[in-house]
Amino acid sequence: MQTGYVCEECNNYVYDEDEEGYVCVQDMDEDDFYRVMSNKYRECPYYRSGDEYKIVRHQM
């Protein structure tokens, strides 16, 4: 079982043409970046679901 969120499903994970790959565009300081990359967070505090219909399904 995987804990936390998957970056590939996050709205902050976008394609960067200069880097020619996907990157996280969330503005965070070095301490937060270290915590996220070293798995000190169980879930990314900056995660935003890319599922536009999640709220609608929840209301049904």
C-alpha distance matrix in Angstrom:
0.0 3.8 6.5 9.9 11.7 12.4 16.1 17.1 16.8 18.9 22.7 23.4 22.3 25.5 27.5 30.2 33.1 34.5 31.4 30.9 27.1 24.6 24.6 23.6 26.8 25.9 28.7 27.5 29.3 28.6 27.0 24.4 23.8 23.3 20.8 18.7 19.0 18.4 15.2 17.3 16.1 12.7 13.6 16.5 19.5 21.2 18.6 20.6 19.2 21.0 20.9 24.4 24.2 21.3 24.0 26.2 23.5 22.9 26.7 27.1
3.8 0.0 3.8 6.7 8.3 9.0 12.5 13.9 13.9 15.6 19.4 19.9 18.8 22.1 24.2 26.7 29.8 31.1 28.0 27.7 23.9 21.2 21.0 19.9 23.1 22.2 25.0 23.8 25.7 25.1 23.6 20.9 20.2 19.9 17.6 15.2 15.5 15.3 12.1 14.5 13.1 10.0 10.4 13.0 16.3 17.7 15.3 17.5 16.4 18.3 18.7 22.3 22.6 19.8 22.5 25.0 22.8 22.1 25.9 26.8
6.5 3.8 0.0 3.8 6.8 8.9 12.1 14.4 13.9 14.8 18.5 18.6 18.2 21.8 24.3 26.6 30.0 31.1 28.1 28.2 24.5 21.5 20.6 18.8 21.7 20.3 22.8 21.4 23.2 22.8 21.0 18.2 18.0 17.8 15.0 12.9 14.0 13.7 10.1 11.8 9.9 6.5 7.0 10.1 13.1 15.1 13.1 15.7 15.2 17.7 18.3 21.7 22.2 19.1 21.3 24.1 22.3 21.1 24.8 26.1
9.9 6.7 3.8 0.0 3.7 6.8 9.5 12.2 11.5 11.7 15.2 15.2 15.1 18.8 21.7 23.9 27.4 28.5 25.7 26.1 22.4 19.1 17.9 15.7 18.3 16.7 19.3 18.1 20.1 20.2 18.6 15.5 15.4 15.8 13.1 10.5 12.3 12.8 9.3 10.9 8.1 5.4 3.9 6.6 9.6 11.3 9.3 12.1 12.2 14.9 16.0 19.2 20.1 17.1 19.1 22.2 20.9 19.7 23.3 25.0
11.7 8.3 6.8 3.7 0.0 3.8 6.4 8.8 7.8 8.1 11.7 12.1 11.9 15.5 18.4 20.8 24.3 25.7 23.2 23.3 19.6 16.1 15.2 13.2 15.8 14.6 17.7 17.1 19.7 20.1 19.2 15.8 15.2 16.5 14.3 11.0 12.6 14.2 11.3 13.2 10.4 8.6 5.8 6.5 9.5 9.9 7.0 9.3 9.0 11.3 12.7 16.0 17.3 14.7 17.1 20.0 19.0 18.3 21.8 23.5
12.4 9.0 8.9 6.8 3.8 0.0 3.8 5.5 5.6 7.0 10.8 11.2 9.9 13.2 15.6 18.3 21.6 23.1 20.4 20.1 16.4 13.2 12.9 11.7 14.8 14.5 17.9 17.8 20.4 20.6 20.3 17.0 15.6 17.0 15.5 11.9 12.5 14.6 12.3 15.1 12.8 11.5 9.1 8.8 12.1 11.5 8.6 10.3 9.5 10.6 12.4 16.0 17.5 15.6 18.5 21.1 20.0 20.1 23.6 24.9
16.1 12.5 12.1 9.5 6.4 3.8 0.0 3.8 5.4 5.2 8.5 8.1 6.3 9.7 12.2 14.7 18.1 19.5 16.9 16.9 13.2 9.8 9.2 8.0 11.1 11.4 14.8 15.1 18.0 18.2 18.6 15.4 13.5 15.4 14.7 10.9 11.3 14.2 12.8 15.4 13.4 13.1 10.5 8.7 11.6 10.1 7.7 9.4 9.5 10.0 12.8 15.9 18.2 16.8 19.5 22.1 21.7 21.9 25.1 26.7
17.1 13.9 14.4 12.2 8.8 5.5 3.8 0.0 3.8 5.6 8.4 9.0 6.3 8.6 10.6 13.7 16.7 18.7 16.3 15.5 11.8 8.6 9.5 9.5 12.4 13.5 17.2 18.1 21.1 21.4 22.1 18.9 16.8 18.8 18.4 14.6 14.6 17.5 16.2 19.1 17.1 16.5 13.8 12.4 15.0 13.1 10.3 10.8 9.8 9.0 11.6 14.7 17.0 16.2 19.3 21.5 21.0 21.8 24.9 26.2
16.8 13.9 13.9 11.5 7.8 5.6 5.4 3.8 0.0 3.8 6.8 8.8 7.6 10.0 12.6 15.9 19.0 21.2 19.3 18.5 15.0 11.6 12.2 11.2 13.4 13.9 17.7 18.7 22.0 22.9 23.2 19.7 18.3 20.5 19.5 15.7 16.6 19.3 17.4 19.9 17.3 16.2 13.1 12.0 14.1 12.2 8.8 8.3 6.4 5.7 7.9 11.3 13.4 12.4 15.5 17.7 17.2 18.0 21.1 22.4
18.9 15.6 14.8 11.7 8.1 7.0 5.2 5.6 3.8 0.0 3.8 5.3 5.5 8.5 11.9 14.6 18.1 20.0 18.3 18.2 14.9 11.2 10.6 8.7 10.3 10.4 14.1 15.4 18.8 20.1 20.5 17.0 15.8 18.5 17.6 13.9 15.3 18.3 16.7 18.6 15.9 15.5 12.0 10.0 11.4 8.9 5.9 5.2 5.1 5.2 8.6 11.1 13.9 12.9 15.2 17.9 18.1 18.4 21.3 23.1
22.7 19.4 18.5 15.2 11.7 10.8 8.5 8.4 6.8 3.8 0.0 3.8 5.5 7.1 10.7 13.3 16.6 18.7 17.7 17.7 14.9 11.3 10.7 8.8 9.0 9.5 13.1 15.2 18.9 20.7 21.6 18.1 17.0 20.2 19.6 16.2 17.6 20.9 19.6 21.3 18.6 18.6 15.0 12.5 13.0 9.7 7.6 5.5 6.1 5.0 8.7 10.1 13.5 13.3 15.1 17.5 18.5 19.1 21.4 23.4
23.4 19.9 18.6 15.2 12.1 11.2 8.1 9.0 8.8 5.3 3.8 0.0 3.8 6.1 9.8 11.5 15.1 16.5 15.4 16.1 13.4 9.8 8.0 5.4 5.3 5.9 9.6 11.7 15.4 17.1 18.3 15.0 13.7 17.0 16.9 13.7 15.0 18.5 17.8 19.3 17.0 17.7 14.3 11.2 11.6 8.0 7.2 6.8 8.9 8.7 12.4 13.8 17.2 16.7 18.3 21.0 22.0 22.2 24.5 26.8
22.3 18.8 18.2 15.1 11.9 9.9 6.3 6.3 7.6 5.5 5.5 3.8 0.0 3.8 7.1 9.3 12.9 14.6 12.9 13.1 10.0 6.3 5.4 4.4 6.3 8.2 11.8 13.6 16.9 17.9 19.3 16.3 14.1 17.1 17.3 13.8 14.2 17.8 17.3 19.5 17.6 18.2 15.1 12.2 13.7 10.6 9.3 9.4 10.3 9.4 13.1 15.1 18.3 17.9 20.2 22.6 23.1 23.7 26.3 28.2
25.5 22.1 21.8 18.8 15.5 13.2 9.7 8.6 10.0 8.5 7.1 6.1 3.8 0.0 3.8 6.4 9.6 11.9 10.9 10.7 8.3 5.2 5.7 6.4 7.0 10.0 13.2 15.7 18.9 19.9 21.9 19.1 16.8 19.9 20.6 17.2 17.3 21.0 20.8 23.1 21.3 22.0 18.9 16.0 17.2 13.8 12.7 12.1 12.7 10.8 14.4 15.9 19.3 19.7 21.9 23.9 24.7 25.7 28.1 29.8
27.5 24.2 24.3 21.7 18.4 15.6 12.2 10.6 12.6 11.9 10.7 9.8 7.1 3.8 0.0 3.8 6.3 9.0 8.3 7.2 5.5 4.2 6.3 8.8 9.4 13.0 15.6 18.1 21.0 21.7 24.0 21.6 18.8 21.6 22.8 19.6 19.0 22.7 22.9 25.5 24.1 24.8 22.0 19.1 20.6 17.4 16.3 15.9 16.2 14.0 17.3 18.7 22.1 22.8 25.1 26.9 27.6 28.9 31.3 32.8
30.2 26.7 26.6 23.9 20.8 18.3 14.7 13.7 15.9 14.6 13.3 11.5 9.3 6.4 3.8 0.0 3.8 5.5 5.4 5.7 5.6 5.8 6.5 9.3 9.2 13.0 14.9 17.4 19.9 20.4 23.2 21.3 18.4 21.2 23.0 20.1 19.3 23.0 23.9 26.2 25.2 26.4 23.7 20.6 21.8 18.6 18.2 18.1 19.1 17.1 20.7 21.9 25.4 26.0 28.1 30.0 30.9 32.0 34.3 36.0
33.1 29.8 30.0 27.4 24.3 21.6 18.1 16.7 19.0 18.1 16.6 15.1 12.9 9.6 6.3 3.8 0.0 3.8 5.5 4.7 6.8 8.6 10.1 13.1 12.8 16.6 18.2 20.9 23.1 23.5 26.5 24.8 21.8 24.5 26.5 23.7 22.6 26.2 27.3 29.7 28.8 30.0 27.4 24.4 25.6 22.3 21.9 21.6 22.4 20.1 23.4 24.4 27.9 28.8 31.0 32.6 33.6 35.0 37.2 38.7
34.5 31.1 31.1 28.5 25.7 23.1 19.5 18.7 21.2 20.0 18.7 16.5 14.6 11.9 9.0 5.5 3.8 0.0 3.8 5.5 8.1 10.2 10.6 13.5 13.2 16.8 17.7 20.0 21.7 21.9 25.1 24.0 20.8 23.3 25.7 23.4 22.0 25.6 27.1 29.4 28.9 30.5 28.2 25.0 26.2 23.0 23.2 23.3 24.5 22.7 26.2 27.3 30.8 31.5 33.6 35.5 36.4 37.5 39.8 41.5
31.4 28.0 28.1 25.7 23.2 20.4 16.9 16.3 19.3 18.3 17.7 15.4 12.9 10.9 8.3 5.4 5.5 3.8 0.0 3.8 5.4 7.7 8.2 11.6 12.2 15.7 16.9 18.7 20.3 19.9 23.0 21.8 18.4 20.6 23.0 20.6 18.8 22.3 23.9 26.4 26.1 27.6 25.6 22.6 24.2 21.4 21.4 22.0 23.2 21.6 25.1 26.7 30.1 30.4 32.7 34.8 35.4 36.4 38.9 40.6
30.9 27.7 28.2 26.1 23.3 20.1 16.9 15.5 18.5 18.2 17.7 16.1 13.1 10.7 7.2 5.7 4.7 5.5 3.8 0.0 3.8 7.2 9.3 13.0 14.0 17.7 19.4 21.4 23.3 23.0 25.8 24.4 21.0 23.0 25.1 22.3 20.6 24.0 25.2 28.1 27.6 28.6 26.5 23.7 25.6 22.7 22.1 22.4 22.9 20.9 24.1 25.8 29.0 29.6 32.2 33.9 34.4 35.7 38.3 39.6
27.1 23.9 24.5 22.4 19.6 16.4 13.2 11.8 15.0 14.9 14.9 13.4 10.0 8.3 5.5 5.6 6.8 8.1 5.4 3.8 0.0 3.8 6.6 10.3 12.1 15.5 17.7 19.4 21.6 21.3 23.7 21.9 18.5 20.6 22.3 19.3 17.6 21.1 22.0 24.9 24.3 25.1 23.0 20.4 22.5 19.8 18.9 19.4 19.8 17.9 21.2 23.2 26.3 26.6 29.3 31.1 31.4 32.6 35.3 36.7
24.6 21.2 21.5 19.1 16.1 13.2 9.8 8.6 11.6 11.2 11.3 9.8 6.3 5.2 4.2 5.8 8.6 10.2 7.7 7.2 3.8 0.0 3.8 7.1 9.3 12.4 15.1 16.8 19.4 19.4 21.5 19.3 16.2 18.5 19.8 16.5 15.4 19.0 19.5 22.2 21.2 22.0 19.5 16.9 19.0 16.2 15.1 15.6 16.1 14.5 17.9 20.0 23.1 23.2 25.8 27.9 28.1 29.1 31.9 33.4
24.6 21.0 20.6 17.9 15.2 12.9 9.2 9.5 12.2 10.6 10.7 8.0 5.4 5.7 6.3 6.5 10.1 10.6 8.2 9.3 6.6 3.8 0.0 3.8 6.2 9.1 11.5 13.1 15.6 15.7 17.9 15.7 12.7 15.4 16.8 13.7 12.9 16.7 17.3 19.7 18.8 20.0 17.6 14.6 16.3 13.5 13.2 14.2 15.6 14.7 18.4 20.4 23.7 23.3 25.6 28.0 28.5 29.0 31.7 33.6
23.6 19.9 18.8 15.7 13.2 11.7 8.0 9.5 11.2 8.7 8.8 5.4 4.4 6.4 8.8 9.3 13.1 13.5 11.6 13.0 10.3 7.1 3.8 0.0 3.8 5.6 8.5 10.0 12.9 13.7 15.5 12.8 10.4 13.5 14.4 11.3 11.5 15.3 15.5 17.5 16.1 17.5 14.9 11.5 12.8 9.8 10.0 11.3 13.3 13.2 16.9 18.8 22.1 21.3 23.2 26.0 26.6 26.7 29.4 31.6
26.8 23.1 21.7 18.3 15.8 14.8 11.1 12.4 13.4 10.3 9.0 5.3 6.3 7.0 9.4 9.2 12.8 13.2 12.2 14.0 12.1 9.3 6.2 3.8 0.0 3.8 6.3 9.0 12.2 13.8 16.0 13.5 11.6 15.2 16.2 13.5 14.3 18.0 18.3 19.7 18.1 19.8 17.0 13.3 13.6 10.1 11.1 11.6 14.1 13.9 17.7 18.8 22.4 21.9 23.3 26.1 27.2 27.3 29.6 32.0
25.9 22.2 20.3 16.7 14.6 14.5 11.4 13.5 13.9 10.4 9.5 5.9 8.2 10.0 13.0 13.0 16.6 16.8 15.7 17.7 15.5 12.4 9.1 5.6 3.8 0.0 3.8 6.1 9.8 12.0 13.5 10.6 9.7 13.5 13.9 11.6 13.2 16.6 16.7 17.4 15.6 17.5 14.7 10.9 10.4 7.1 9.0 10.1 13.3 14.1 17.7 18.8 22.1 21.2 22.2 25.3 26.4 26.0 28.2 30.9
28.7 25.0 22.8 19.3 17.7 17.9 14.8 17.2 17.7 14.1 13.1 9.6 11.8 13.2 15.6 14.9 18.2 17.7 16.9 19.4 17.7 15.1 11.5 8.5 6.3 3.8 0.0 3.8 7.0 9.9 11.8 9.7 9.3 13.0 13.9 12.5 14.2 17.3 17.9 18.1 16.7 19.2 16.8 13.0 11.9 9.3 12.1 13.4 16.8 17.8 21.3 22.1 25.4 24.5 25.1 28.3 29.7 29.0 31.0 33.9
27.5 23.8 21.4 18.1 17.1 17.8 15.1 18.1 18.7 15.4 15.2 11.7 13.6 15.7 18.1 17.4 20.9 20.0 18.7 21.4 19.4 16.8 13.1 10.0 9.0 6.1 3.8 0.0 3.8 6.7 8.1 6.1 6.3 9.8 10.6 10.0 11.9 14.5 15.3 15.0 14.0 17.0 15.1 11.6 10.5 9.0 12.3 14.5 18.0 19.5 22.8 24.1 27.1 25.7 26.3 29.8 30.8 29.7 32.0 34.9
29.3 25.7 23.2 20.1 19.7 20.4 18.0 21.1 22.0 18.8 18.9 15.4 16.9 18.9 21.0 19.9 23.1 21.7 20.3 23.3 21.6 19.4 15.6 12.9 12.2 9.8 7.0 3.8 0.0 3.8 5.6 5.5 6.2 8.7 10.2 10.8 12.3 14.3 15.8 14.9 14.7 18.2 17.0 13.9 12.8 12.2 15.6 18.0 21.5 23.2 26.5 27.8 30.8 29.2 29.8 33.3 34.2 33.0 35.3 38.3
28.6 25.1 22.8 20.2 20.1 20.6 18.2 21.4 22.9 20.1 20.7 17.1 17.9 19.9 21.7 20.4 23.5 21.9 19.9 23.0 21.3 19.4 15.7 13.7 13.8 12.0 9.9 6.7 3.8 0.0 3.8 5.5 5.0 6.1 8.6 9.9 10.4 12.0 14.2 13.5 14.3 17.9 17.4 14.6 14.4 14.2 17.2 20.0 23.3 24.9 28.2 29.9 32.8 31.1 32.0 35.5 36.1 35.0 37.5 40.4
27.0 23.6 21.0 18.6 19.2 20.3 18.6 22.1 23.2 20.5 21.6 18.3 19.3 21.9 24.0 23.2 26.5 25.1 23.0 25.8 23.7 21.5 17.9 15.5 16.0 13.5 11.8 8.1 5.6 3.8 0.0 3.8 5.4 5.2 6.3 8.7 10.0 10.5 12.3 10.8 11.8 15.5 15.5 13.3 12.9 13.7 16.8 20.0 23.2 25.3 28.3 30.2 32.8 30.6 31.5 35.1 35.5 34.0 36.6 39.5
24.4 20.9 18.2 15.5 15.8 17.0 15.4 18.9 19.7 17.0 18.1 15.0 16.3 19.1 21.6 21.3 24.8 24.0 21.8 24.4 21.9 19.3 15.7 12.8 13.5 10.6 9.7 6.1 5.5 5.5 3.8 0.0 3.8 5.4 5.1 6.2 8.5 9.8 10.7 9.5 9.3 12.9 12.3 9.7 9.2 10.0 13.0 16.2 19.4 21.6 24.6 26.4 29.0 26.8 27.7 31.3 31.7 30.2 32.9 35.7
23.8 20.2 18.0 15.4 15.2 15.6 13.5 16.8 18.3 15.8 17.0 13.7 14.1 16.8 18.8 18.4 21.8 20.8 18.4 21.0 18.5 16.2 12.7 10.4 11.6 9.7 9.3 6.3 6.2 5.0 5.4 3.8 0.0 3.8 5.5 5.2 6.1 8.4 10.1 10.2 10.4 13.7 12.9 10.1 10.8 10.6 13.0 16.2 19.1 20.8 24.0 26.1 28.8 27.0 28.3 31.7 32.0 31.0 33.8 36.4
23.3 19.9 17.8 15.8 16.5 17.0 15.4 18.8 20.5 18.5 20.2 17.0 17.1 19.9 21.6 21.2 24.5 23.3 20.6 23.0 20.6 18.5 15.4 13.5 15.2 13.5 13.0 9.8 8.7 6.1 5.2 5.4 3.8 0.0 3.8 5.5 5.2 5.9 8.4 8.3 9.9 13.3 13.6 11.6 12.8 13.5 15.6 19.1 21.7 23.6 26.6 29.0 31.5 29.4 30.8 34.3 34.2 33.1 36.0 38.5
20.8 17.6 15.0 13.1 14.3 15.5 14.7 18.4 19.5 17.6 19.6 16.9 17.3 20.6 22.8 23.0 26.5 25.7 23.0 25.1 22.3 19.8 16.8 14.4 16.2 13.9 13.9 10.6 10.2 8.6 6.3 5.1 5.5 3.8 0.0 3.8 5.6 5.2 6.1 4.9 6.2 9.8 10.5 9.2 10.3 11.9 13.9 17.6 20.1 22.5 25.1 27.6 29.7 27.3 28.5 32.1 31.9 30.5 33.5 36.0
18.7 15.2 12.9 10.5 11.0 11.9 10.9 14.6 15.7 13.9 16.2 13.7 13.8 17.2 19.6 20.1 23.7 23.4 20.6 22.3 19.3 16.5 13.7 11.3 13.5 11.6 12.5 10.0 10.8 9.9 8.7 6.2 5.2 5.5 3.8 0.0 3.8 5.6 5.4 6.2 5.9 8.7 8.3 6.4 8.4 9.5 10.8 14.5 16.8 18.9 21.7 24.2 26.5 24.1 25.7 29.2 28.9 27.8 30.8 33.2
19.0 15.5 14.0 12.3 12.6 12.5 11.3 14.6 16.6 15.3 17.6 15.0 14.2 17.3 19.0 19.3 22.6 22.0 18.8 20.6 17.6 15.4 12.9 11.5 14.3 13.2 14.2 11.9 12.3 10.4 10.0 8.5 6.1 5.2 5.6 3.8 0.0 3.8 5.5 7.7 8.7 11.0 11.1 9.5 12.1 12.6 13.4 17.0 18.9 20.5 23.3 26.1 28.5 26.4 28.3 31.6 31.2 30.3 33.6 35.7
18.4 15.3 13.7 12.8 14.2 14.6 14.2 17.5 19.3 18.3 20.9 18.5 17.8 21.0 22.7 23.0 26.2 25.6 22.3 24.0 21.1 19.0 16.7 15.3 18.0 16.6 17.3 14.5 14.3 12.0 10.5 9.8 8.4 5.9 5.2 5.6 3.8 0.0 3.8 5.5 8.0 10.3 11.6 11.2 13.6 15.0 15.9 19.6 21.4 23.3 25.9 28.8 30.9 28.4 30.3 33.7 33.0 31.9 35.2 37.3
15.2 12.1 10.1 9.3 11.3 12.3 12.8 16.2 17.4 16.7 19.6 17.8 17.3 20.8 22.9 23.9 27.3 27.1 23.9 25.2 22.0 19.5 17.3 15.5 18.3 16.7 17.9 15.3 15.8 14.2 12.3 10.7 10.1 8.4 6.1 5.4 5.5 3.8 0.0 3.8 5.2 6.6 8.4 8.8 11.6 13.6 13.9 17.7 19.1 21.4 23.6 26.6 28.3 25.6 27.5 30.8 29.9 28.7 32.0 34.1
17.3 14.5 11.8 10.9 13.2 15.1 15.4 19.1 19.9 18.6 21.3 19.3 19.5 23.1 25.5 26.2 29.7 29.4 26.4 28.1 24.9 22.2 19.7 17.5 19.7 17.4 18.1 15.0 14.9 13.5 10.8 9.5 10.2 8.3 4.9 6.2 7.7 5.5 3.8 0.0 3.8 6.5 8.8 9.4 11.1 13.8 14.8 18.6 20.5 23.2 25.3 28.0 29.7 26.8 28.2 31.7 31.0 29.3 32.5 34.8
16.1 13.1 9.9 8.1 10.4 12.8 13.4 17.1 17.3 15.9 18.6 17.0 17.6 21.3 24.1 25.2 28.8 28.9 26.1 27.6 24.3 21.2 18.8 16.1 18.1 15.6 16.7 14.0 14.7 14.3 11.8 9.3 10.4 9.9 6.2 5.9 8.7 8.0 5.2 3.8 0.0 3.8 5.2 6.2 7.8 10.8 11.6 15.3 17.2 20.1 22.0 24.6 26.2 23.2 24.4 28.0 27.4 25.6 28.7 31.1
12.7 10.0 6.5 5.4 8.6 11.5 13.1 16.5 16.2 15.5 18.6 17.7 18.2 22.0 24.8 26.4 30.0 30.5 27.6 28.6 25.1 22.0 20.0 17.5 19.8 17.5 19.2 17.0 18.2 17.9 15.5 12.9 13.7 13.3 9.8 8.7 11.0 10.3 6.6 6.5 3.8 0.0 3.8 6.8 9.0 12.0 11.7 15.1 16.2 19.2 20.6 23.4 24.5 21.3 22.7 26.2 25.1 23.3 26.6 28.7
13.6 10.4 7.0 3.9 5.8 9.1 10.5 13.8 13.1 12.0 15.0 14.3 15.1 18.9 22.0 23.7 27.4 28.2 25.6 26.5 23.0 19.5 17.6 14.9 17.0 14.7 16.8 15.1 17.0 17.4 15.5 12.3 12.9 13.6 10.5 8.3 11.1 11.6 8.4 8.8 5.2 3.8 0.0 3.8 6.2 8.7 7.9 11.3 12.5 15.6 17.1 19.8 21.1 18.1 19.5 23.0 22.2 20.6 23.8 26.1
16.5 13.0 10.1 6.6 6.5 8.8 8.7 12.4 12.0 10.0 12.5 11.2 12.2 16.0 19.1 20.6 24.4 25.0 22.6 23.7 20.4 16.9 14.6 11.5 13.3 10.9 13.0 11.6 13.9 14.6 13.3 9.7 10.1 11.6 9.2 6.4 9.5 11.2 8.8 9.4 6.2 6.8 3.8 0.0 3.8 5.4 5.5 9.2 11.3 14.1 16.4 18.8 20.7 18.1 19.5 23.0 22.8 21.5 24.5 27.0
19.5 16.3 13.1 9.6 9.5 12.1 11.6 15.0 14.1 11.4 13.0 11.6 13.7 17.2 20.6 21.8 25.6 26.2 24.2 25.6 22.5 19.0 16.3 12.8 13.6 10.4 11.9 10.5 12.8 14.4 12.9 9.2 10.8 12.8 10.3 8.4 12.1 13.6 11.6 11.1 7.8 9.0 6.2 3.8 0.0 3.8 5.7 8.9 11.7 14.9 17.0 18.8 20.8 18.2 18.8 22.5 22.8 21.1 23.7 26.6
21.2 17.7 15.1 11.3 9.9 11.5 10.1 13.1 12.2 8.9 9.7 8.0 10.6 13.8 17.4 18.6 22.3 23.0 21.4 22.7 19.8 16.2 13.5 9.8 10.1 7.1 9.3 9.0 12.2 14.2 13.7 10.0 10.6 13.5 11.9 9.5 12.6 15.0 13.6 13.8 10.8 12.0 8.7 5.4 3.8 0.0 3.8 6.4 9.9 12.4 15.1 16.6 19.1 17.1 17.9 21.5 22.1 20.9 23.4 26.3
18.6 15.3 13.1 9.3 7.0 8.6 7.7 10.3 8.8 5.9 7.6 7.2 9.3 12.7 16.3 18.2 21.9 23.2 21.4 22.1 18.9 15.1 13.2 10.0 11.1 9.0 12.1 12.3 15.6 17.2 16.8 13.0 13.0 15.6 13.9 10.8 13.4 15.9 13.9 14.8 11.6 11.7 7.9 5.5 5.7 3.8 0.0 3.8 6.5 9.2 11.7 13.7 16.1 14.0 15.3 18.7 19.0 18.2 20.9 23.5
20.6 17.5 15.7 12.1 9.3 10.3 9.4 10.8 8.3 5.2 5.5 6.8 9.4 12.1 15.9 18.1 21.6 23.3 22.0 22.4 19.4 15.6 14.2 11.3 11.6 10.1 13.4 14.5 18.0 20.0 20.0 16.2 16.2 19.1 17.6 14.5 17.0 19.6 17.7 18.6 15.3 15.1 11.3 9.2 8.9 6.4 3.8 0.0 3.8 6.4 8.8 10.2 12.8 11.2 12.4 15.6 16.4 15.9 18.4 20.9
19.2 16.4 15.2 12.2 9.0 9.5 9.5 9.8 6.4 5.1 6.1 8.9 10.3 12.7 16.2 19.1 22.4 24.5 23.2 22.9 19.8 16.1 15.6 13.3 14.1 13.3 16.8 18.0 21.5 23.3 23.2 19.4 19.1 21.7 20.1 16.8 18.9 21.4 19.1 20.5 17.2 16.2 12.5 11.3 11.7 9.9 6.5 3.8 0.0 3.8 5.3 7.5 9.8 8.2 10.2 13.1 13.4 13.5 16.2 18.3
21.0 18.3 17.7 14.9 11.3 10.6 10.0 9.0 5.7 5.2 5.0 8.7 9.4 10.8 14.0 17.1 20.1 22.7 21.6 20.9 17.9 14.5 14.7 13.2 13.9 14.1 17.8 19.5 23.2 24.9 25.3 21.6 20.8 23.6 22.5 18.9 20.5 23.3 21.4 23.2 20.1 19.2 15.6 14.1 14.9 12.4 9.2 6.4 3.8 0.0 3.8 6.0 9.0 8.8 11.4 13.4 13.9 14.9 17.4 19.0
20.9 18.7 18.3 16.0 12.7 12.4 12.8 11.6 7.9 8.6 8.7 12.4 13.1 14.4 17.3 20.7 23.4 26.2 25.1 24.1 21.2 17.9 18.4 16.9 17.7 17.7 21.3 22.8 26.5 28.2 28.3 24.6 24.0 26.6 25.1 21.7 23.3 25.9 23.6 25.3 22.0 20.6 17.1 16.4 17.0 15.1 11.7 8.8 5.3 3.8 0.0 3.8 5.5 5.6 8.6 10.1 10.3 11.8 14.3 15.5
24.4 22.3 21.7 19.2 16.0 16.0 15.9 14.7 11.3 11.1 10.1 13.8 15.1 15.9 18.7 21.9 24.4 27.3 26.7 25.8 23.2 20.0 20.4 18.8 18.8 18.8 22.1 24.1 27.8 29.9 30.2 26.4 26.1 29.0 27.6 24.2 26.1 28.8 26.6 28.0 24.6 23.4 19.8 18.8 18.8 16.6 13.7 10.2 7.5 6.0 3.8 0.0 3.8 5.7 7.4 8.2 9.8 11.5 13.0 14.5
24.2 22.6 22.2 20.1 17.3 17.5 18.2 17.0 13.4 13.9 13.5 17.2 18.3 19.3 22.1 25.4 27.9 30.8 30.1 29.0 26.3 23.1 23.7 22.1 22.4 22.1 25.4 27.1 30.8 32.8 32.8 29.0 28.8 31.5 29.7 26.5 28.5 30.9 28.3 29.7 26.2 24.5 21.1 20.7 20.8 19.1 16.1 12.8 9.8 9.0 5.5 3.8 0.0 3.8 5.6 5.1 6.2 8.6 10.0 10.9
21.3 19.8 19.1 17.1 14.7 15.6 16.8 16.2 12.4 12.9 13.3 16.7 17.9 19.7 22.8 26.0 28.8 31.5 30.4 29.6 26.6 23.2 23.3 21.3 21.9 21.2 24.5 25.7 29.2 31.1 30.6 26.8 27.0 29.4 27.3 24.1 26.4 28.4 25.6 26.8 23.2 21.3 18.1 18.1 18.2 17.1 14.0 11.2 8.2 8.8 5.6 5.7 3.8 0.0 3.8 5.5 5.3 6.2 8.8 10.3
24.0 22.5 21.3 19.1 17.1 18.5 19.5 19.3 15.5 15.2 15.1 18.3 20.2 21.9 25.1 28.1 31.0 33.6 32.7 32.2 29.3 25.8 25.6 23.2 23.3 22.2 25.1 26.3 29.8 32.0 31.5 27.7 28.3 30.8 28.5 25.7 28.3 30.3 27.5 28.2 24.4 22.7 19.5 19.5 18.8 17.9 15.3 12.4 10.2 11.4 8.6 7.4 5.6 3.8 0.0 3.8 5.5 5.0 6.3 8.9
26.2 25.0 24.1 22.2 20.0 21.1 22.1 21.5 17.7 17.9 17.5 21.0 22.6 23.9 26.9 30.0 32.6 35.5 34.8 33.9 31.1 27.9 28.0 26.0 26.1 25.3 28.3 29.8 33.3 35.5 35.1 31.3 31.7 34.3 32.1 29.2 31.6 33.7 30.8 31.7 28.0 26.2 23.0 23.0 22.5 21.5 18.7 15.6 13.1 13.4 10.1 8.2 5.1 5.5 3.8 0.0 3.8 5.4 5.2 6.6
23.5 22.8 22.3 20.9 19.0 20.0 21.7 21.0 17.2 18.1 18.5 22.0 23.1 24.7 27.6 30.9 33.6 36.4 35.4 34.4 31.4 28.1 28.5 26.6 27.2 26.4 29.7 30.8 34.2 36.1 35.5 31.7 32.0 34.2 31.9 28.9 31.2 33.0 29.9 31.0 27.4 25.1 22.2 22.8 22.8 22.1 19.0 16.4 13.4 13.9 10.3 9.8 6.2 5.3 5.5 3.8 0.0 3.8 5.4 5.3
22.9 22.1 21.1 19.7 18.3 20.1 21.9 21.8 18.0 18.4 19.1 22.2 23.7 25.7 28.9 32.0 35.0 37.5 36.4 35.7 32.6 29.1 29.0 26.7 27.3 26.0 29.0 29.7 33.0 35.0 34.0 30.2 31.0 33.1 30.5 27.8 30.3 31.9 28.7 29.3 25.6 23.3 20.6 21.5 21.1 20.9 18.2 15.9 13.5 14.9 11.8 11.5 8.6 6.2 5.0 5.4 3.8 0.0 3.8 5.5
26.7 25.9 24.8 23.3 21.8 23.6 25.1 24.9 21.1 21.3 21.4 24.5 26.3 28.1 31.3 34.3 37.2 39.8 38.9 38.3 35.3 31.9 31.7 29.4 29.6 28.2 31.0 32.0 35.3 37.5 36.6 32.9 33.8 36.0 33.5 30.8 33.6 35.2 32.0 32.5 28.7 26.6 23.8 24.5 23.7 23.4 20.9 18.4 16.2 17.4 14.3 13.0 10.0 8.8 6.3 5.2 5.4 3.8 0.0 3.8
27.1 26.8 26.1 25.0 23.5 24.9 26.7 26.2 22.4 23.1 23.4 26.8 28.2 29.8 32.8 36.0 38.7 41.5 40.6 39.6 36.7 33.4 33.6 31.6 32.0 30.9 33.9 34.9 38.3 40.4 39.5 35.7 36.4 38.5 36.0 33.2 35.7 37.3 34.1 34.8 31.1 28.7 26.1 27.0 26.6 26.3 23.5 20.9 18.3 19.0 15.5 14.5 10.9 10.3 8.9 6.6 5.3 5.5 3.8 0.0
